[in-house]
């Protein structure tokens, strides 16, 4: 999570607007190039559907298409 590498999985259990996923993607893109950044497995979960929509839009604006975001609460048992 601190130094992501191509083909690794990154999961943010409370992704909010998707900032951590974007930063992880951009780090790999800067270090290894766009082609390798597209090999990342990006996963996020958010409990608020409006914030989830914002995260999806944020990733789309940054041209990141390899993320899978879902609605859910990580603390709900």
DAQUI-V407269 format. One record per residue. RES is the residue in one small letter. SS is DSSP state (H for helix, E for strand, C for the rest). D_LAST is the distance of its C-alpha to the last C-alpha in Angstrom with 2 decimals. Layout:
RES:SS:D_LAST  RES:SS:D_LAST
This chain:
x:C:25.14  x:C:28.10  x:C:30.79  x:C:29.55  x:C:31.93  x:C:32.65  x:C:30.56  x:C:27.61  x:E:24.01  x:E:22.60  x:E:18.97  x:E:17.96  x:C:14.20  x:C:15.35  x:C:18.70  x:C:20.08  x:C:23.56  x:C:23.58  x:H:25.94  x:H:24.78  x:H:24.95  x:H:28.40  x:H:29.63  x:H:28.61  x:H:30.40  x:H:33.43  x:H:33.71  x:H:34.01  x:H:36.34  x:H:38.58  x:H:38.72  x:H:39.02  x:C:39.71  x:H:38.05  x:H:38.26  x:H:36.23  x:H:33.67  x:C:33.08  x:C:32.05  x:C:28.89  x:E:25.52  x:E:23.65  x:E:19.98  x:E:18.07  x:E:14.97  x:E:15.13  x:C:13.25  x:C:16.68  x:H:18.75  x:H:22.00  x:H:21.26  x:H:20.24  x:H:23.61  x:H:25.33  x:H:23.97  x:H:25.22  x:H:28.51  x:H:28.82  x:H:28.50  x:H:30.96  x:H:33.39  x:C:33.35  x:C:34.11  x:C:31.06  x:C:30.28  x:C:28.31  x:E:24.87  x:E:21.90  x:E:19.64  x:E:16.72  x:E:14.84  x:C:11.13  x:C:8.81  x:C:8.04  x:C:6.28  x:C:3.80  x:C:0.00
